[in-house]
């Protein structure tokens, strides 16, 4: 049971600072829950969610991003409806974030070039499959050739994966904060879609 309330408990300004701190720390530390949020997008008749890896946080431009395969089904969804939400939850912090915004699909541009150059040898494996993620198959498979599956490919050979690589940026419109506390939950809403940041309390 929580004995002491954090300094941001009743302070919207401090909550907003805490949000960006959690995102930045989550970006750097792969062992923290904020490193792997759930990304949710949808069309008129279907919503879909999946775990992604947080790859970038820019507080000045109010955006965060992750990498994916251009052939994945979520790309088709985002082209029809360029809105998405990233759901974060940290049990130890007792904090949930719902970060919603407009999506930009970066493909073979300056953003993807810079991100691809920073992508580790091992991580490039995800983009070296001959077929698109999600296609049906007659047998269990990683979707990768044996050489690639066994990491027996060079960095130079991995360059072919760039054609499947893209960066999904979320330009944040709003953030909803929920703090779970034994002595009383707190919930807040931040509207980043206007010239001036708007903050307000919500009923948990």
PETAGI-V401589 format. One record per residue. N is the residue number from 1. RES is the residue in three letters. PHI is phi in whole degrees, 0 to 359 (* if undefined). Layout:
# PETAGI-V401589
N,RES,PHI ; N,RES,PHI
This chain:
# PETAGI-V401589
1,UNK,* ; 2,UNK,286 ; 3,UNK,262 ; 4,UNK,245 ; 5,UNK,275 ; 6,UNK,293 ; 7,UNK,294 ; 8,UNK,271 ; 9,UNK,309 ; 10,UNK,239 ; 11,UNK,226 ; 12,UNK,297 ; 13,UNK,296 ; 14,UNK,288 ; 15,UNK,297 ; 16,UNK,298 ; 17,UNK,296 ; 18,UNK,297 ; 19,UNK,303 ; 20,UNK,291 ; 21,UNK,296 ; 22,UNK,297 ; 23,UNK,295 ; 24,UNK,292 ; 25,UNK,291 ; 26,UNK,297 ; 27,UNK,298 ; 28,UNK,279 ; 29,UNK,251 ; 30,UNK,290 ; 31,UNK,273 ; 32,UNK,268 ; 33,UNK,301 ; 34,UNK,290 ; 35,UNK,284 ; 36,UNK,228 ; 37,UNK,284 ; 38,UNK,264 ; 39,UNK,258 ; 40,UNK,238 ; 41,UNK,217 ; 42,UNK,192 ; 43,UNK,257 ; 44,UNK,298 ; 45,UNK,248 ; 46,UNK,203 ; 47,UNK,249 ; 48,UNK,216 ; 49,UNK,225 ; 50,UNK,201 ; 51,UNK,285 ; 52,UNK,231 ; 53,UNK,255 ; 54,UNK,295 ; 55,UNK,243 ; 56,UNK,195 ; 57,UNK,222 ; 58,UNK,230 ; 59,UNK,292 ; 60,UNK,297 ; 61,UNK,268 ; 62,UNK,55 ; 63,UNK,215 ; 64,UNK,225 ; 65,UNK,210 ; 66,UNK,215 ; 67,UNK,255 ; 68,UNK,201 ; 69,UNK,272 ; 70,UNK,299 ; 71,UNK,273 ; 72,UNK,289 ; 73,UNK,297 ; 74,UNK,295 ; 75,UNK,295 ; 76,UNK,298 ; 77,UNK,297 ; 78,UNK,292 ; 79,UNK,289 ; 80,UNK,270 ; 81,UNK,212 ; 82,UNK,280 ; 83,UNK,235 ; 84,UNK,205 ; 85,UNK,227 ; 86,UNK,252 ; 87,UNK,253 ; 88,UNK,244 ; 89,UNK,211 ; 90,UNK,238 ; 91,UNK,297 ; 92,UNK,291 ; 93,UNK,278 ; 94,UNK,60 ; 95,UNK,234 ; 96,UNK,243 ; 97,UNK,235 ; 98,UNK,242 ; 99,UNK,254 ; 100,UNK,243 ; 101,UNK,186 ; 102,UNK,266 ; 103,UNK,263 ; 104,UNK,243 ; 105,UNK,267 ; 106,UNK,265 ; 107,UNK,219 ; 108,UNK,51 ; 109,UNK,227 ; 110,UNK,301 ; 111,UNK,297 ; 112,UNK,288 ; 113,UNK,298 ; 114,UNK,295 ; 115,UNK,291 ; 116,UNK,296 ; 117,UNK,297 ; 118,UNK,271 ; 119,UNK,286 ; 120,UNK,296 ; 121,UNK,310 ; 122,UNK,296 ; 123,UNK,293 ; 124,UNK,291 ; 125,UNK,306 ; 126,UNK,299 ; 127,UNK,249 ; 128,UNK,256 ; 129,UNK,285 ; 130,UNK,284 ; 131,UNK,244 ; 132,UNK,290 ; 133,UNK,300 ; 134,UNK,96 ; 135,UNK,289 ; 136,UNK,287 ; 137,UNK,216 ; 138,UNK,281 ; 139,UNK,212 ; 140,UNK,300 ; 141,UNK,202 ; 142,UNK,277 ; 143,UNK,85 ; 144,UNK,244 ; 145,UNK,293 ; 146,UNK,304 ; 147,UNK,300 ; 148,UNK,287 ; 149,UNK,300 ; 150,UNK,265 ; 151,UNK,58 ; 152,UNK,261 ; 153,UNK,231 ; 154,UNK,273 ; 155,UNK,300 ; 156,UNK,296 ; 157,UNK,292 ; 158,UNK,285 ; 159,UNK,300 ; 160,UNK,296 ; 161,UNK,290 ; 162,UNK,300 ; 163,UNK,294 ; 164,UNK,256 ; 165,UNK,266 ; 166,UNK,214 ; 167,UNK,242 ; 168,UNK,257 ; 169,UNK,261 ; 170,UNK,252 ; 171,UNK,275 ; 172,UNK,290 ; 173,UNK,261 ; 174,UNK,206 ; 175,UNK,226 ; 176,UNK,250 ; 177,UNK,250 ; 178,UNK,226 ; 179,UNK,245 ; 180,UNK,264 ; 181,UNK,228 ; 182,UNK,299 ; 183,UNK,265 ; 184,UNK,130 ; 185,UNK,290 ; 186,UNK,226 ; 187,UNK,223 ; 188,UNK,217 ; 189,UNK,229 ; 190,UNK,236 ; 191,UNK,259 ; 192,UNK,259 ; 193,UNK,270 ; 194,UNK,239 ; 195,UNK,302 ; 196,UNK,244 ; 197,UNK,301 ; 198,UNK,250 ; 199,UNK,233 ; 200,UNK,204 ; 201,UNK,277 ; 202,UNK,235 ; 203,UNK,288 ; 204,UNK,299
